[in-house]
Amino acid sequence: MLEDFLNNKPLFYNEIDYTRMPRVWQRIKKYFKLPKIIHLIGTNGKGTTGRFLATALLREGHSVGHYTSPHILEFNERIWINGHNATNEQLDTTHLKLLELLNQEELNSLSYFEYTTLLAMLLYSEAKLEYVVLEAGLGGEHDATAVFENVLTLLTPVDLDHESFLGDTIEAIATTKVKAVQKATIVAKQKHKEVYDVVSALSKSKDFLVYNVQKCVSSEDIVMLNAIAQDEILPHYLYDNMMLSLTALKYLGIGYKKETFAKARLFGRLSKIADNILLDVGHNKLAAQAIVKVLAGKKYVLIYNTYKDKAYKEILEILRPIIKRVEVIKVEDMRIESEEKLMAALKELALEHVAFNHSIQSEEEYLVFGSFSVAERFLKEYNG
């Protein structure tokens, strides 16, 4: 039912009507009773930070939803509620209720992401949750998730990505994202000074509170974070995501213990899916830099493909120190770069490369990387 409806909506648009979601929300918001919302914006780490926080809230006795995107294998992954993905029955029932709230013009014009965001919020509203951890899509001030009133915004690391929509400088991208902040924001450790400058300027013009994550954690917090990271074998960037989620708990006045964050990592973030296979849904330079730092000293067969709009030559150059060879996996998606151009880039970079032949050798170490689409394709082929 819902699946058929969504299949008729394009996932991506060349032009976006930024007035549509706010207009629709203003008309129907009286039918929603929203929980307290923690909004996540930024370039990298939103998914894992959100899952750390949502899991922590649940384990500390609060009912909570986590909205994240995109999904890897099934749509249900996007709408998590009290520790579980939404069921098909929950989604279909909520879909029918949302159909009654929207008029035909709205049903036709709302984008895939706009509709599914409203769907998630209606489900969370009717479940009478205490909190929703709400991850923005690729945007900031104009993102579909930005229309809902929130109690806190978490700003994860900002870097160049989706430049055609967000701008081609760090300052432009940070400005677009930070304009989504409403009342207060906790800022994760940033690579670029421009991000801090943008936050400082906008906090004055928009009158919101700013907290830097490093100043929010105590020495006791660091001891606990280190112990959790050791138990969970967390790479440094996931450690940073956990630290940001912990500061959100502190802002909300909620305590925590070691078990609060146990086994809370979101799947697809440097996940070990076999003894010799790591999978990561990263797809930009910041993600590549983080992975190289973690995996330095070893060589991997990189199972890879890329979207046309990604700086894939630069990404591959960053990954070069850990690449033994590249195996290009075939992905059916209109946004994927042509095989001819990708192979030409690999040749230009002098990286050994072949087509992925669906074979995994036990003596090799593999890294699956490039996008959610690459992860999805590999998992479907690897799992048979």
Number of C-alpha atoms within 10 A of each C-alpha: 12 15 12 8 11 15 10 10 16 10 10 11 9 6 7 11 11 12 9 15 23 16 12 17 15 11 11 13 14 8 12 15 15 22 23 17 20 23 27 31 31 25 24 21 24 24 26 22 27 30 27 25 29 31 24 26 26 18 19 16 9 16 21 27 34 28 28 23 19 16 16 20 14 10 16 16 18 20 25 22 22 17 16 12 18 19 14 14 11 12 21 15 14 20 22 13 14 19 13 9 14 15 11 10 8 16 15 12 14 18 22 17 20 17 21 21 24 23 21 24 24 21 25 27 19 14 16 14 19 17 22 28 28 30 26 26 22 17 21 23 19 21 20 24 27 25 16 17 15 21 16 22 25 29 29 23 23 24 23 20 23 16 15 9 14 19 16 13 14 20 20 16 25 28 22 20 28 23 17 22 28 21 16 18 27 24 23 24 19 15 12 14 10 17 24 18 14 20 22 14 12 16 20 11 8 12 13 15 16 17 15 17 21 15 9 16 16 11 8 9 16 12 11 15 21 15 13 21 19 12 12 15 11 17 17 14 18 21 19 21 25 27 25 28 27 26 26 21 18 13 14 12 9 15 12 17 14 12 12 19 24 16 12 20 22 15 16 22 20 22 16 14 12 10 9 15 18 19 23 22 21 23 23 24 22 19 22 21 13 17 23 17 15 15 15 11 9 12 17 22 20 26 24 23 26 26 20 14 13 19 15 21 15 14 19 22 15 19 21 19 16 19 21 18 18 24 20 20 22 17 20 10 9 9 12 19 18 15 16 8 11 19 18 12 15 19 12 10 14 10 17 13 17 14 14 16 10 11 8 14 8 10 7 12 18 25 24 26 28 26 21 20 22 28 26 18 17 22 16 10 11 11 6 7
